[in-house]
Amino acid sequence: MLSYQHAYHAGNFADVHKHLVLFTVVEHLLRKKTAITYIDTHAGRGLYSLASEEARKLQEHREGIGRLWQARQRLAGEPLLGDWLAALARVQHGRVLDRYPGSPWWLSQGLRAQDRLRLFELHPGEHGHLAHQALPANARRIHGDGLAGLLQGLPAPTPRLCVLIDPSYERKVEYGEVAETVLKAMRKARHAVILMWYPLLPAGRHQALLDGLRDGGLRKIWRSELTLCGPGEGHGMYGSGMLVVNPPWGLEERLADAMASLVPLLGDGCRHQGSWWVPE
């Protein structure tokens, strides 16, 4: 099934959560000169117009990145949020928020000459859009299954590896597939930093991912969950989750400070919790 298109949801609260965590992890990794291979298993388009027909249909960005954009001057002095919003401003045509970048853009911004970026996208339409995005010479687009591609590309050609896994979870079995893939990948690259996004839905199917990783014996997994309301208060996605395997030192503290400023902007019911799912 390849019906999901992220253009309808670009810039929503889950994107803000996911990309802020990703930005923070990459920022930490870039403090060392050692080369990094980045792998994005579900890349999407790379850059989304908020004026597109898809984005205008649901306008989810208004309750996500739109709220931070309106507060950007006040947040400019924030050590993490200020830097993140400054990066976001570089992709706009002016002072108006008209575009939202996906993970390929966020990953490519910090790419150095010694690094590598591999972008997988299976959906033919989404890959077609990605193919028209400007990327550095050391970034490569691949039309294919990102989970399979991740395993096939190990060991990585560089000393360090950072992976983002961000499926649509259209199929219920994807939660288990992600857990199984990560367990296999960590056997080949035990020092890899792996980020996994998952939706918080009333059905609670994300628990299969959480339990699969823990029961598989994987250690050092940090969890961040941003919720807009409780699981029984709505019919759709009520929150966003991120897991980070081998999180860089200091990640938890930096994100906690950023979330303290971000959460009030997203509404009275919004909450963030960061904790170890599986300790070291």
Secondary structure, 3 states (H helix, E strand, C coil): CCCCCHHHCCCCHHHHHHHHHHHHHHHHHCCCCCCEEEEECCCCCCEEECCCHHHHHHCHHHHCHHHHHHCHHHHCCCCCHHHHHHHHHCCCCCCCCCEEECHHHHHHHCCCCCCEEEEEECCHHHHHHHHCCCCCCCEEEEECCHHHHHHHCCCCCCCEEEEEECCCCCCCCHHHHHHHHHHHHHHHCCCCEEEEEEEECCCCCCHHHHHHHHHCCCCCEEEEEEECCCCCCCCCCCEEEEEEECCCCCHHHHHHHHHHHHHHHHCCCCEEEEEEEECC
